[in-house]
């Protein structure tokens, strides 16, 4: 771990913000409005965490036999999401300290998420991190969502840095696979929503970003 990395690529949900429980609440409110069973914690872990919004609702359309189109299901769901994320929220422990360190030391930072770009902007504003990142890319900014490495490769490209010189911070197996395949040094941060999930492909596993090793950075 003597290599000094030049940039950090952050996943959004579960890394910067413990948003997975909030998304699950919105999903279940939407499913209830459609008159079908909600998603359990186990189903959320097995099928949905780390997925793009299109992947999520494609799976729910199939498993719940929903008649509406995926685009209409997403529009219905967005109403519940926006109700939640327009309020101020707390970033995960250690996030603000790490980002302040990067900005103070001119270390480029990016968001590389499966979430839709405009939702990322809303969530960053909710946790007091609007207009802080050098690059923000969501699932709708790439052709292939996670676990494909495209979002990490393109995020590194936007920073002008080879992925091998970047640290990627993730929380889910899907995201970790994406980050590792991009060539980035990958850190897994545990969250309540990913307890019991296999994050062993990451190079380092942390309980929170309060334990981030600043010696990894240039």
N, C-alpha and C positions, 0 to 999 in steps of 0.2 A: 504493500500500500504506500510505497514511497513516491509514486507518480503524483505530480501536481496537476490537477485538472483545471480547465480554463473556463468552464461554464456549467450551469446547472439547468436541467430540463425537468420541470415539475409536472407531475400529473395533477389534476385539479381535485377531483372528488375522492375523499379519503386521505389525501395528502395535505392540501392547503386548508381544506374544510371538511369536517366530518359530516358530509352531505348525504351519504348513503341512506341513513335512517329517514332523512327528509324526503328523498326521492321515493323511498318505499311508501311513505305516508301518502305522497301525491299519487303514486301508482294505484294504491288500494282505494283511495277516494274516487279515482277515475273508474276503476273496475266496479266499484259499488254502484256508481251512477249507471253503469251498463248492465247492472243486475247479475253480475257473476262473482264467483269466489275471488277473494284477495290472494295476494302472494305471501307465502310463508317466508320466514327468515332463511330456511334451508333452500327453498326454491330460488330465493333472491341470490344466495351465494352460488348455487350450482349453475344458474342460467343467465343471470342479469348483470351482476356486478362486473364492471369493466367493459360492458358492451356499449355500442352506439345506441342512440335513441331508436333508430330504424331497426336494429337487431333486436332490441328489447320488445318493441311492439309487434314485430313479425312473430316472435316466439309466443307472446301473449295472445295474439290473434289466433294462432294455431292451437295453443293449449286451452284457451277459453272459448273456442268456436265463435269468435266475434265476427259479425257480418260487415261492419264498417271497413272501409279501406284503411290501410296503415296511416296514410297522410291525415285522414279524418280523426283517427284514434289519437294521433300525436297532437292535433289541434285541441281536442278535448282535454288531454292530459296537461297541456301547457297552461291552461287556466289555473290548475291546482298548483303547478310548479311556481308560477309567477306570484301567487298569493303568499308562498312561503319565502321565496328568495328576495322579495323586495324589502324585507325587514332587515335591520342590522343583525349580523351574526358574528360569532367568534371564530377566528382562525384556530387551527390546531396548535398545541403547545410547541414552541420553538420556531414557528414559521416566521413571525415578524422579526425575530432576532437574526435568523439566517438571511432573510431577504435584505435587511438593513446592512448586514455585513457585506453582502454582495454589492449593493449599490454604493456603499461607502468606499469599496475597494475596486470599483469599475469591473466587476466580474459579471459578464452577461448572464441574464436569466430569461427563461422562456417557460410558457405553459404549453404542454403537449397532452391534450385531453381527448377523451372519446365524446365528451359533451358537446353540444352545439355551441358555436362560437358566441352567439349573442347571449346564451345562458352563462357562459364563462364570464363574460363582461359583467353581467348582473351579479354573479356570485363574488367576483373580485371586488366590486363596489361594496357589497354587503359586509365583507371582512376588512374593508379599508385598504385594499390593494389595487384600486383602479389606477391605470396609467403608470404602473411601476415596471412592468415587464417589457423587455426588449422585443419579444415576439410572443404572440398568442395564437395557437392553432387548435382547432376543434375537430371533431369527427366529420363535420361537413366541409372542412378545408382539404380533405384528402380523399382519394379514391378508395383506398383500402383501410378499414378501421383496425384497431387492435384486435387480435394479437399480431397483425402485420406490423412491421417496424416503420412503415411510411411516415407516420406523424412524428416520430423521433428523428428520423433521417432528415426530413424537411425542416423541422425546427432547428436542428443543428446547422443546416445549410443557411437558414435565414440569419443565424448569428455569425456565419462565416467561419465556423469551426467544425472540424471533423468530429463525428460522433464519438470516436475513440478517446477524444480529449474532453468529453462531457460526462458529468454525473447525471444520471436519471434517477428520480425519486418516485417510487410507485408504492401501491398497497395491495394490488390484486394479482393473482397468477396470470391473468390475461395481459395486464399491463406490464408485468415483469417480463413475460415472454417477448413482448414487443420491444421493450427497452434493451434487453440482452441481445436480441437479434440485430438491433441497430448497431451494436458494438460499444454502446455506452457502458460505463461503470455503473452498476445498478444497485441502488439502496432500496430495501423494502422497509416501509414504516407500518407497523401493526396498527390496526384499528378494531373497534368493537365489531364492526360489520364483517371483518375478514378473519375473525377468530376461527382456528381450525383449518383454514385454507392453506394449501402448500405454497409457501413463498421461498422455498429453499433454493430456487434458481438464482436468487439475488446474490450479489457479492457480499453484501452486509445486510443484517437485519437489525433494525432499531425499534425500540418501543415507541419513542416519539423523536421528533427532530431536536428536542432538547439535548440529545446525546450525539448530535452530528459532530463528526471529526473535522474541525476546521483546518487541520493540517493537510487534508486532501486537496485543498484549493491552492492555486498559484499565489 
